[in-house]
Amino acid sequence: MSSEQMVHDAAMEIMAEVGIRVNNAKAIEIFKKNGLRVEGEIVFFTEDEVMRWVDMAPESFTIQARNPKHNMVLGGEISHPAPAYGCAFIDDWEGNRRPGTMADFIKCLKLVHMQDVYSINGGIMVQPDDIPSEWASIAMFYATLLYSDKAILLPTGSKKEMELIMEAGCELFGGQEAFSEAPRMISLINTVSPLTLDEVMLDCLMALAEHGQAVIVCPAAMLGATGSISMAGTLASGAAESLAGIVLAQMIRPGTPAVFGVQSTAADMRGSITFACAAPEGTLMQGFAAKMGKFYKMPSRGGGCQTDAPRINCQAGYESMLTFSSAYRHGINFILEAGGVMDSVNATSFEKMIIDAEIIRLVKAAFRPIEVNEQTLNLAEIKKLGHTGTFVTAQSTAKNFKTLYAPRIGLRNASTADYLKENIDKELNRLLSKYESDRPEPEAQVMAEVKNILAKSGLNPKHFKTIENN
């Protein structure tokens, strides 16, 4: 029996005998309506019931961006990095920390828009402390539309916020029918380990499913804290949580695009309980998401470029390389937090966003298969030069030397101690300057209508102005 089958069987046993706590009255009614056994807030699932609905989710799907060149295929063997998500603070190079602002969020949008390693933008790259929390998701969504035309990663907020975002999506993409016919946006729906689905997250999931938009259902358990100390046990309970959310999405709208996620990792219990996001146990469990995604025939989600380091240093570098290279090598389809994350997902760093983009490019280059054919074997030139020739002046070298990987921030002949920071600053400023000369221009009339819809949230006009004037 495969390890995937064993995890699945254990998850089915958990869902049938322990059940999933569902803290949402509307979701409870949907489960009851579809014949599931419900006792209070606990929903019980048989394997037949789970697989009947899970089989309706597509094996792969395309998030259609406003600019088609950024369309994003999720599924199969394709891996897409996505930037920082869920951070509250901004860290600078020296490790100084401050609350994030809307200006910081917009700076993140610009940097991600200009990096060719990303097809998607948005989410919660840093929480804007200068926007009231009850309207922050509306503000971040509006900013994402203004400053990028890549595929849209949505922030999650209240039920009202998500419903207004869906209404705005209908306006943006030509009406409800056009909006719902293909996924245009995707959002992260976190579970609450152990074995619980949260009311607010479920409100967001149901709004997304009603409009045919994509959901990532994902636990983030900690070994020995909110999950079993064993990785296999935490994978099984996490699978139960993910599948319960995916089943609900299919009950609302069969065929809703869904991603099977794992963000679980170790807990560091030396002194306090810390979410050790760069632990090797995390890379193993999140890498297993790719196997379970293939088992259930749907895309997978994990994390990459994650570090527990409190500042940019050697630890931040080796942990970020470990987590992204693991995610990429495992074949995770959606690699979240791959850009700027610091200190166990507490803070975002602009400098680390530049470093992480280099890591992503390096890993992709390192795992690219060598092309072997008559042309690349280059036998004629090898025979011609023989034992004493040099390839420095060879014709093939002159034509192809620029295809060799060239780092953007690292140097192979550095002469100063500060070269890395200097190059990071140069690259950061280059990207921001290039953005201003080539920024996307959303259609003014459509954006005016979208703004009117989002204004119904109660977001102050001064906050709209703040967003527009960056």
N, C-alpha and C positions, 0 to 999 in steps of 0.2 A: 504494500500500500504506500502511495506517495505521501510525502510530508504535507502537501497541500490537502490531500484527501483526509488525512488525520486531523488537521486543524479544522477543516470544514465539518467533519463529523462531531468534533468536540463543540464547535460553535452551535451546531444544530441541537445538541444535547442541552447546552446552556439555554438556548432560546425556548426549547420545549419544556424544560423542567424548572428553570429559574425565572425565565421571562425577562423582558426589558421594561424598566420603569419609563413611562411616557408622561411627562409633565405638561400636557397640552390637551385641553378638553376637545378641541376640534379634531385633533389627530386621533384621540381615543375613539371618537364617533366614527371616523373613517375606517379604523381597524375593525370595529364592531360591525359596521355595515358590510364589510367584506368577509364576514364569517369567522374572524379570529376570536379566540377565547380571551376575555378580558376580565380581570378581577381587580376592581378599584383602578389603580394607575398602572397595574402590571399587565402587559400584553404577552401572550404565549403564542409561539409559532411552531407549526410542524414543518418538517423539511419540504414536504410537497407544497405547502403554502408559500414558503420562502422562494423556492426555485421557480414556482409558477410565475411569480412577479419579477424576480431577478432576471429571468430569461427574456423579459420584454425590453430590458435596457440595451441600447446599441453597443456592439463590440467596439466600434470606433465612431467618432463624429468630428465635424469641423466647426470650430467657433469662427463665425464669419465676422471679420473686422470691418469697420467702416472703410478702410483702405484695403482692398482685396489682397494686396501683396503681403499683408500681415495675417491672412487667414491661418488658422492654427489647427492642425490635425492632431487629435488626441486618440491614441490607440496604436496597435501594432508594435513596431520596433522604434518608433520615433520618441525622442526625449526632448521635452521643452523646459528650459529653466524659467523660473519666474522670480521676481525680486522679493525683498524683505516684506514680511507681513506680521502685523500685530505688535510692533515695537512702540513703546511709550516715549522714549527719550532719543535725543541726538547726542552722540559722543564725537569729540574731535580727536585729532591725532595724538594729543597729549593725554587723553583719557578723561578730560573734563566732560561733565554731563549736565544737560539742561533739558527741560520739557520741549517736546516737538511743537512746531507751529505750522500754520497753513502754508507759510512761505517755504518751510522745509519740505513739506509734502509736495509742493509744486516743483521744487528743485529736484526732488527724487523723480517726479514724472518726466522732467526734461532729460535727466541723465539716462533713464531707462529707455525713453523714446529714441535717444541717439545711439544706443548700444545695439549693434546688429545681432547680439547673442540672444535677444529677447523678442518674442512675437507678441507678448502680452504686457499690459501696463495697468496700474491701479491697485485696488485693494486697500490695505491699511499699512503703507510702507512706514509711516510714523503717525501716531495719533496726534492731531492738531489740538494742543491744549488751549489755544486761543479761540476755539469754536466750542460753544456749549455742547456737551456730550450728546444731548438728545437730538442734535441736528448734524453731528459730525459726519455721519454716513452720507447724508444729502450733500454736504459741502465737498467731501472727497470725490463723490461720484461726479458732481458738476465740474470740478477741476479736471478730472480725468478726461471728460469729454472735450474740454477746452484745449488741453495741452498735449493730447496724443490721439492718433487715429489707429493705434494698434488694437488687438483684441482686448476686450474689457474684462478685468478681474474686479468684481464688485466687493465693496466692504459690506459687512452685515451690521444691522442695527435693529431698531424696533420694527414691529409689524407695520406701523404706519409708514416708516421710512422706506421699507422694501416695497410696499404697495405703490408708493409714489414713484420710486425708481422704475418699477414695472410700467406704470402709466407713462412715464417719460420715455421708456424704451419703445413703447407703441408709437409715440409721436416721432421719435428719432428714426424708426425703421419703417414708416409708411403704414401704420395702423396695426391693430391687434393681430389680425390674421397673418400679415407679413412678418410681424415680430415673432410670432409663435411657430412659424413654419420651419425655423432653423435656429439653433443656439447662437445668440449674438453676445452672450455674457455668461460668466461662470462665477460661482461663489463658493467659499469654504463654509461648510456646515460642520462645526465641531460637536462631537458627542461629549458626554460627561461621564468619565469612567469612575467607578465601575457600573456598567450596564444601565445607563440612564440617558435619555434624550431630553434636552432642555427646551423649555417653552419658547423662548425667544428664537433659538436656532430653528426650531420646528416651524414657527411662524414664517421665517425667511424661506425655509425649504419649501413649504406649501405654496407660497407666493411665486417662487421660481418655477415650480413644477406646473402650476396652473398656466403659466405662460411659455412652457416648453424650454425654459432656460436650464443650463447645466448646473449640476450640484456635485460638490466633492464632499462625501460623507466620511469623516475621519476622526478616529480617537487619538488622543495624545496622552496615553497612560504612562505612569512611571513604575518601573519594576520595583515591587516590594512596597509601593505606596498606594497608588490608585489602580495598580494591576498586580497580578501574581508576580512573585520574585522570579519565576521561570519565564523565559522568553516565549516558549511554546504556549504556556497558559495565557499570557497576556495577548498573544496573537489570536488565540481562540476567542477570548472574551471581547477583544477589539473587533474581530470579524463579526461577532453577533451584533455589536452596536452598529457597525457600518451597514450591515445587511438590513437591519430593522429600518434605518432611515431610507435606504434605497427602495425597499418594499413600499414604504409610504409614498415615495415620489411616484412609483409606477401605478399605485392605486389611484392617485390623483390624475395622472396623465400617462397612460401606457406609452412607453417609448421615450420617456424623459431621459435626456443624456445624463449619465451618472458616472462618477469616478470612485473606485474603491481606494480608500486612503488608509495609510498607517503613518502616524507621526509619533508613535510611542518610542520611549527610550529609557535609559537608566535613571535612577534617583541617586544622587550623592547624599548620603546620610551622615556625613562627618560633620557634626555640629548642628546642621539643620537639613531640611529636605529641599534639595535643589534639583530643578529640571535639567539634567545633564544632556543637553541637546546634541553635543558632539561626541558622546560616548560611542565606543565601537559596538556596544549592544544595540544602540539606536540605528546604526548603519545596517546591521544585520536584520533587525525587525522591519525597518522601512524598506530595505531591499526585498524582503519577502512579499511586500505589497505587489511587486511586479508579478510574482508567481501566482498570488491569489487573484490578481486581476485577470491573468490569462485563464486561470481555473474557472472564473465566473464569466469570462468572455466580456470584459469591460476594461477601460483604461485604469491606470494605477497612479497613485500620488504618494510621494515621500518628500524628504527634505534634502537640501544640499547647501554648501558654503556656510555651514553653521559652525559657531564657535562658542565656547564658554569663557573665553578670555575677556577680561574687563577693558582691554585696550588693544590697539594694533601692535602685535609683537610676533615673535616666532610661534608661540602657541596658536594665535589666531590664524597664522598661515598654514601650519600643518594640519590643524583641525578642519579648516575650510577645504583644503585640498582632499583630505580623507573623506569628508562627507559628500562632496560633490562627485569625486571620482567613483565612490561606492555607488551612489545613486545612478550615475550614468552607466557604469559597468553592469549593474543589475538590470538596467532597462526600464527604470521608472519613467512613465510617460509625462508626468507633471511634477517637476522638481521645484517645490515652493521654498521660499526663504533663501534662494540662491542669488544673493546680491545685497550686501550691506549689513547683515545681521551681526550684532555683537552681544556678548555677555548673556548667553542663554536666552536669546530673543527678548532682551529688555531694551535694547537700544539699536539705532541705525547710525551708520557712519558713512558720510559721503566718500571719504577716502577709501573705505573698504569696498564700497560699490565698484570703484575703479579696479581694485585688486581682484575682486571676485570675477569681474568680467574677464580679466586676464587668466584666472584659474579655469574658467569655463572654456576659453579658447584653447588653452594648453591641453586640457583633458580631451576635448574633441579631437585635437590634432594627434594626441598620443594614442588614442584608441581607433584612429582611422585605419582601415585595412590597407596594406601595401598593394598597390596596383601592379600586377605582373602580367605583361604582354610583350609582344615582339618589340614594340617601340620603347617601353620602359626598360627592358633588358639591355638595350643600347650596345649590343655586341659588336657592331661594326666599328664604333669608336673605340671600344675597349681593345679590340684586336689591332686597330691602327696605331694606338699609342703604345701598346705593348708594355715593356718593362721600364722604359726610361722616360716616357712622356709625362706631361702634366695636364691635369684636367682643368686647371685654372683658366687656360686660354682656349679650352675646347669649345666647339660651337654649341653643344648641348648645355654646357654650363652658362654660357652667355645668354642663351634663350630662356633658361629655367631657374636661375639662381634665386629669383624673387619668389619662387613658389615655396622655398624653405621657410619654416616658421620664424617670424621676427617678433620678439616681444615688444610690447608698447611701453611698458614701464620698467621692466627689468633690463639690466645691461650685462653684457659679457666682458666688458673692458672698463668697468667703473673705476674712477680715479678719486672720488670724494666720498666721505662717509654719509653724506646727506642725499646722495643721488636718487634713492628710491622715492623719498618724499618729494623731491623736486620734480621728478618725472610724473608722479601721481598728480601733483598740483597742475602741471602743464596739461596733462590729459584731461583733467576735470575742467579746466578753463577752456580748453579747445572744444570739448563737447558742448559746453554751455554757450560758447560763442557761435559755434556752428548751428546750434538749435535756433538761435535768434535770427539767423539769416535764412533758415529753411524750416520754419515752424509750420505745423499743419494749420490750416484755416477752416474751421467748421462752418457750415452754411449758417449765415447770420439769422435768417428767418426761422429756421428750424430750432436753433439754439435759443432764440427768444421765446418760442413756444415751450421748449423744455424748461426754461427758467421759470416761466409762469406756473408750470405744473409743480416744480420743486418748491416754489415759494409758498405753496399751500401747507408746507411743513411748519411754517412759522420762522424759518431761517431769516434773520435780520437782513434788510437790504444792504447794510454796511458790510456784512460778511460776503455777500455776492460781489460787491465792489472790490473787496480785498482779494478775492479769488481772481477776478478779471484783470487786476492791475499788476500782476506779477510778471 
